[in-house]
Amino acid sequence: MRLRSALCSTVSVVCALTLLSACGGSTTAASSGDKPLVGVDYPRSDTDFWNSYIKYTPQFAKELGLDLKTTNSQNDVAKLTANAQTFMSQGVKGVAMAPQDTAAIAPTLAQMEAKKIPVVTVDTRPDSGKVYMVVRADNRAYGEKACQFLGTKLGGKGKVVMLQGGLDSINGRDRTEAFNDCMKKNYPGIKVLGEATNWDGAIAAQKLQTDLTANPDIKGVYMQSSFALAGTLQVLKQRGLLVDPKNKKHVFVVSNDGIPEELKSIAAGKIDATVSQPADLYAKYALYYLKAAIDGKKFKPGKTDHDSTIIQVRPGLLEDQLSAPLVTADGGTYGGVPSVKSDDKALWGNNLG
């Protein structure tokens, strides 16, 4: 997929990072004709996953007939609040955002609700407050799938490190709680070493290094996001543990995201599995629901026409849980969880030409 805008005819991550304002930021042309103007705040641009989301967003805005303004809050809720104020002053008809601090965003949501500006949150769900729709995958399923894969590979025994994301995020909490719950229920012989990292790759690498020094018998790693991929591979390589899966020294690694580098690493035997979080569908359905909100449409819990399920999280809050498959080298079934092969062309990470 390629980013398209009036000012950028070709796309690269560099465009997304260094020319953000020129490629859909505050200098984006004003709403033209009958196209509704919507705002999208990118939560960060320092991971491959979110850079992919950034690349997909203008494409789907064009397909859905929406004019677009974008900002980047850089994992800072204060910046997100300021960006929301900017959107309101620009007269947007709806806003998509991915608040990383899911508690602190409540006052901003209340203000936008008062102004009758619909909000769709992507990837994360606010702890309180109303939004038109939450677009994310079932993050508890991420933790459960990682647990079943590692539990199967380790034969129910040994030690694993869980490199947690931010526990101020519903995603970090969901993945952590589900992984721990699944291990306790299904694989009580596996000891989990939980490490909070705040989605920071350097912190993750440091804590993994410390854990491996203290526990040289660690045989599994669960990274809650690809933010930890490069550091984890570096640490394993330094310790002589980055070896073929058939080698008895191999440490089984499961990630979450489904970025191209993860898929390549699975094929190369460097890591073993990931859960493909749909960056393309996050961009598509965030904008789809904004357009639906502007058009006055209503939704109810139940199956959708795009292989997902809308659930009611709490009164007045709906969440469209998009499909996020387990991805492995062999496409096998682990602890009852089916997987798809890493070279499957249906995976968005294999279609970023």
C-alpha positions in Angstrom: 0.0 0.0 0.0 1.2 3.5 -0.8 0.5 6.8 0.9 -1.2 9.3 -1.4 -1.7 12.9 -0.9 -1.6 16.2 -2.8 1.9 16.9 -1.6 3.5 13.4 -1.6 3.2 11.4 -4.8 5.5 8.6 -3.5 5.7 7.2 0.0 8.2 6.0 2.5 8.4 5.9 6.2 10.6 9.0 5.9 7.7 10.9 4.4 5.5 9.7 7.2 8.0 10.8 9.8 9.6 14.0 8.5 6.9 15.4 6.3 3.9 14.6 8.4 2.5 18.1 8.2 2.9 18.1 4.4 1.4 14.6 4.0 -1.8 15.2 5.9 -1.0 17.4 8.8 -2.2 20.9 9.6 -1.4 22.1 6.0 -3.8 19.6 4.4 -6.2 21.3 2.1 -9.5 22.3 3.6 -12.6 20.2 3.0 -13.7 20.5 -0.6 -17.1 19.9 -2.1 -19.3 17.5 -0.2 -16.4 15.5 1.3 -16.6 15.5 5.2 -13.5 16.7 6.9 -12.2 14.3 9.6 -9.2 14.3 11.9 -6.9 11.4 12.6 -4.4 11.5 15.4 -1.5 9.1 14.9 -0.4 7.9 18.4 3.3 7.5 17.5 5.6 7.1 14.5 8.5 5.2 16.1 7.4 1.6 15.4 6.9 -0.3 12.1 3.3 -1.1 13.1 2.2 2.5 13.5 4.2 3.7 10.5 2.2 1.1 8.5 -1.1 2.5 9.9 0.1 6.0 8.9 0.7 4.8 5.4 -2.7 3.2 5.1 -4.8 6.0 6.5 -4.8 8.5 3.5 -5.5 5.7 1.1 -8.7 4.7 2.8 -9.7 8.3 3.4 -9.6 8.7 -0.4 -11.5 5.5 -1.0 -14.2 6.5 1.5 -14.5 10.1 0.1 -13.2 11.8 3.2 -11.0 14.9 3.5 -8.3 14.4 6.1 -6.4 16.3 8.7 -3.8 14.5 10.7 -1.6 15.1 13.8 0.8 12.9 15.8 0.6 12.9 19.6 3.9 10.9 20.0 2.7 8.8 22.8 1.9 11.9 24.9 -1.7 12.4 26.2 -1.1 16.1 26.7 -0.2 16.4 23.0 -3.3 14.3 22.1 -5.4 16.7 24.1 -3.9 19.7 22.3 -4.3 18.0 18.9 -8.0 17.3 19.7 -8.4 21.1 20.4 -6.9 21.8 17.1 -9.2 19.5 15.3 -12.2 21.1 16.9 -11.0 24.6 15.9 -10.6 23.3 12.3 -14.3 22.2 12.2 -13.8 18.5 11.7 -16.9 16.3 11.6 -15.3 13.4 13.4 -12.0 12.2 15.0 -10.1 8.9 15.1 -7.5 8.5 17.8 -5.5 5.8 19.5 -5.0 7.0 23.1 -2.1 5.2 24.7 -3.1 6.4 28.2 -6.6 5.0 28.2 -7.6 6.7 31.5 -6.4 10.2 31.0 -8.3 10.7 27.7 -11.7 10.9 29.4 -12.0 14.7 29.7 -11.1 15.2 26.1 -13.8 12.6 25.1 -16.4 14.4 27.2 -15.5 17.7 25.6 -15.9 16.3 22.1 -19.2 14.6 23.0 -20.5 17.9 24.2 -19.6 19.4 20.8 -21.3 16.4 19.1 -18.1 15.4 17.4 -18.1 11.6 17.1 -14.9 9.8 18.1 -13.6 6.4 17.0 -10.7 5.0 19.0 -8.3 2.6 17.3 -6.3 -0.2 18.9 -7.2 1.0 22.4 -10.4 1.4 24.4 -11.0 4.3 26.8 -11.4 3.3 30.5 -14.3 5.6 30.7 -16.2 8.0 28.5 -18.2 7.5 25.3 -17.0 7.0 21.8 -19.0 6.1 18.7 -17.0 2.9 18.1 -13.8 1.2 19.3 -11.9 -0.5 16.5 -9.4 -3.1 17.8 -8.8 -6.8 18.0 -9.5 -9.0 21.0 -6.3 -8.2 23.0 -7.0 -10.9 25.6 -6.9 -13.4 22.7 -3.4 -12.1 21.9 -2.2 -13.2 25.3 -4.1 -16.5 25.1 -2.7 -17.4 21.7 0.9 -16.6 22.8 0.4 -18.7 25.9 -1.0 -21.7 24.0 1.9 -21.5 21.5 4.6 -21.3 24.1 3.0 -23.7 26.4 2.8 -26.3 23.6 6.4 -25.7 22.4 7.8 -25.9 26.0 5.8 -29.0 26.8 4.2 -27.3 29.8 7.5 -26.9 31.7 10.2 -24.2 32.1 10.5 -20.5 32.3 9.3 -17.7 30.0 9.8 -13.9 30.0 6.8 -11.7 29.2 7.9 -8.3 27.9 4.8 -6.3 28.8 3.7 -3.2 27.2 2.4 -0.2 29.2 0.1 -1.2 32.0 -1.6 2.2 31.8 -3.0 0.9 28.5 -6.0 -1.5 28.2 -3.9 -3.4 25.6 -1.0 -4.0 28.0 -3.4 -5.0 30.8 -5.5 -7.3 28.5 -2.5 -9.1 27.1 -0.8 -9.5 30.5 -3.8 -10.8 32.3 -4.8 -13.2 29.6 -1.3 -14.6 29.3 -1.0 -15.1 33.0 -4.5 -16.6 33.4 -3.9 -19.0 30.5 -0.6 -20.2 31.9 -2.0 -20.7 35.4 -4.9 -22.7 34.0 -3.3 -24.7 31.3 0.5 -24.8 32.0 1.1 -24.5 35.7 4.5 -26.0 35.3 5.7 -22.9 33.4 7.0 -20.0 35.4 6.3 -16.5 34.0 8.7 -13.7 34.6 6.7 -10.5 33.9 8.6 -7.4 32.9 6.9 -4.0 32.5 8.5 -2.0 29.7 6.1 0.8 28.8 6.4 -0.2 25.2 10.0 0.8 25.2 12.4 -1.4 23.2 15.5 -0.4 25.1 13.9 -1.2 28.4 12.7 -4.5 27.1 16.2 -5.5 25.9 17.8 -4.5 29.2 15.3 -6.5 31.3 15.5 -9.6 29.0 19.3 -9.5 29.4 19.0 -9.3 33.1 16.5 -12.2 33.2 18.7 -14.4 31.0 21.7 -13.8 33.2 19.7 -14.7 36.4 17.8 -17.6 34.7 19.9 -19.2 31.9 17.2 -21.9 31.6 14.7 -19.5 30.1 13.2 -21.1 27.0 10.5 -18.7 25.9 9.8 -15.0 25.4 6.5 -13.3 24.8 6.8 -9.8 23.4 3.6 -7.9 23.6 4.5 -5.9 20.6 7.1 -5.7 17.8 8.6 -2.7 19.7 10.8 -5.3 21.4 11.8 -7.3 18.3 15.2 -5.8 17.4 16.4 -5.7 21.0 15.3 -9.2 21.7 17.1 -10.6 18.6 20.2 -8.7 19.6 20.2 -10.0 23.1 19.6 -13.6 22.0 22.4 -13.3 19.3 24.9 -11.9 21.9 24.2 -14.9 24.2 24.5 -17.5 21.4 20.8 -18.3 21.6 19.7 -17.1 18.2 19.8 -20.5 16.7 17.6 -22.7 14.5 14.3 -23.9 16.2 15.6 -27.5 16.0 18.6 -26.6 18.1 18.2 -27.4 21.8 19.5 -24.0 22.7 16.7 -22.3 20.8 14.5 -19.8 22.8 11.0 -19.7 21.5 9.8 -16.2 20.8 6.2 -15.0 20.2 5.3 -11.4 19.3 2.2 -9.3 18.6 1.7 -7.1 15.5 2.5 -9.0 12.2 4.8 -6.4 10.7 6.9 -7.5 7.7 10.1 -7.9 9.8 8.3 -10.4 12.1 7.1 -12.5 9.2 10.6 -12.6 7.7 12.0 -13.5 11.1 9.5 -16.4 11.5 10.5 -17.7 8.0 14.2 -17.4 8.9 13.7 -19.3 12.2 14.7 -16.3 14.4 11.4 -16.0 16.1 8.6 -18.5 16.1 5.2 -16.8 16.0 3.3 -13.6 16.1 -0.3 -12.4 16.2 -1.1 -10.3 13.2 -2.7 -7.1 14.4 -4.5 -5.6 11.3 -2.9 -2.2 10.7 -4.7 -2.0 7.3 -8.1 -2.8 8.8 -7.5 -0.4 11.7 -7.1 2.4 9.3 -10.0 1.3 7.1 -12.6 0.8 9.7 -11.7 3.7 11.9 -12.6 5.9 8.9 -15.5 3.7 7.9 -17.1 4.2 11.3 -16.4 8.0 11.3 -18.2 8.2 8.0 -21.0 6.1 9.4 -21.3 8.4 12.4 -21.4 11.5 10.2 -24.2 9.8 8.1 -26.2 9.1 11.3 -25.9 5.3 11.1 -26.3 3.1 14.2 -24.8 -0.3 15.0 -25.7 -3.2 17.3 -23.7 -6.1 18.8 -23.2 -9.1 16.5 -21.4 -10.4 13.5 -20.3 -8.0 10.8 -19.9 -8.4 7.0 -16.0 -8.1 7.4 -15.2 -11.2 9.5 -15.4 -9.5 12.9 -17.8 -9.2 15.8 -19.2 -6.1 17.4 -19.5 -6.5 21.2 -21.0 -4.2 23.9 -18.2 -3.5 26.3 -20.4 -1.5 28.6 -23.7 0.4 28.2 -23.2 2.8 25.3 -19.8 1.5 24.2 -19.4 -0.8 21.2 -16.2 -2.4 20.0 -15.6 -4.0 16.6 -13.2 -6.8 17.3 -11.3 -7.4 14.0 -9.7 -10.7 13.1 -6.1 -11.2 14.4 -4.7 -14.7 13.5 -1.8 -16.5 15.1 1.0 -16.7 12.6 3.6 -19.5 12.6 6.2 -21.1 10.2 4.1 -24.3 9.7 0.5 -23.1 10.0 -0.1 -25.7 12.7 -2.6 -25.8 15.6 -1.2 -25.1 19.1 -3.2 -25.7 22.2 -6.4 -25.7 20.1 -5.4 -22.4 18.4 -5.1 -22.6 14.6 -2.5 -20.5 12.9 -1.6 -19.4 9.4 1.8 -19.6 7.7 4.0 -16.6 7.8 4.1 -16.4 4.0 0.3 -16.3 3.6 -0.5 -13.6 1.1 -3.6 -12.6 3.0 -1.6 -11.1 5.8 -1.2 -7.4 5.5 2.5 -7.6 6.5 3.1 -9.5 3.2 1.3 -6.8 1.1 3.3 -3.6 1.8 5.0 -3.3 -1.5 
